[in-house]
């Protein structure tokens, strides 16, 4: 099975909450890591998401320990939408 990992950065202008966490995370730019696997047997390449992780703390925070928090993509999208709506 062929797998790939995609990394992107997402920025929150305000503290935000995700369901796996008890306390909100600080505003800042975070690395989002998405793991996908190739769907076999198709006539074109297509991938299925197998995991989504958010690296905490935010990028630029000088701390020795970083963690990957498994999150649901819908939770991340909802938090980003809420953050964007607060800016309007």
C-alpha positions in Angstrom: 0.0 0.0 0.0 1.4 3.4 -1.0 1.1 6.1 1.5 1.9 9.8 1.5 2.1 12.6 4.1 1.0 16.1 3.3 2.0 19.0 5.6 0.5 22.5 5.6 0.4 25.4 8.0 -2.8 26.9 9.4 -3.1 30.1 11.3 -5.5 31.1 14.0 -5.8 34.8 15.0 -7.5 33.9 18.3 -7.3 31.1 20.8 -9.3 28.1 19.6 -10.6 24.8 21.0 -10.7 21.3 19.5 -12.7 18.4 21.0 -9.8 16.3 22.1 -8.5 19.1 24.3 -9.7 20.3 27.6 -8.1 23.8 27.3 -8.0 26.1 24.2 -4.8 26.4 22.2 -3.1 29.8 21.8 -3.5 31.8 18.6 -0.7 31.2 16.1 0.4 29.1 13.2 0.2 25.4 13.5 1.5 22.5 11.3 -1.3 20.2 10.0 -0.1 16.7 9.0 -2.4 14.6 6.9 -1.6 10.9 6.1 -3.2 9.3 3.1 -3.1 5.9 1.4 -3.5 5.1 -2.3 -6.8 3.5 -3.3 -5.7 0.5 -5.3 -7.4 -0.8 -8.4 -8.5 2.5 -10.0 -7.5 3.7 -13.4 -6.3 7.0 -11.9 -4.4 7.8 -8.7 -6.7 8.6 -5.8 -5.9 8.8 -2.1 -8.0 8.2 1.1 -7.2 10.2 4.3 -6.1 7.8 7.1 -5.2 10.3 9.8 -5.0 14.0 10.6 -2.7 15.5 13.2 -2.0 19.0 14.5 1.5 19.7 15.8 1.4 21.5 19.1 2.5 24.0 20.3 2.3 26.6 17.5 5.3 27.1 15.2 7.7 29.6 16.5 7.1 28.7 20.2 10.5 27.8 21.6 9.9 24.7 23.6 11.8 21.4 23.4 8.8 19.1 23.2 6.4 18.9 20.3 3.4 16.6 20.0 1.2 15.4 17.2 -2.4 15.6 18.4 -4.8 13.4 16.4 -7.8 15.5 15.3 -10.8 15.1 13.2 -10.7 17.2 10.0 -14.2 18.5 10.6 -13.1 19.9 14.0 -10.2 21.7 12.4 -12.4 23.1 9.6 -15.0 24.3 12.2 -12.3 26.0 14.3 -10.9 27.7 11.2 -14.3 28.9 10.1 -15.1 30.2 13.6 -11.8 32.1 13.7 -12.4 33.6 10.2 -15.9 34.7 11.2 -14.6 36.4 14.3 -12.4 38.6 12.0 -15.4 39.9 10.1 
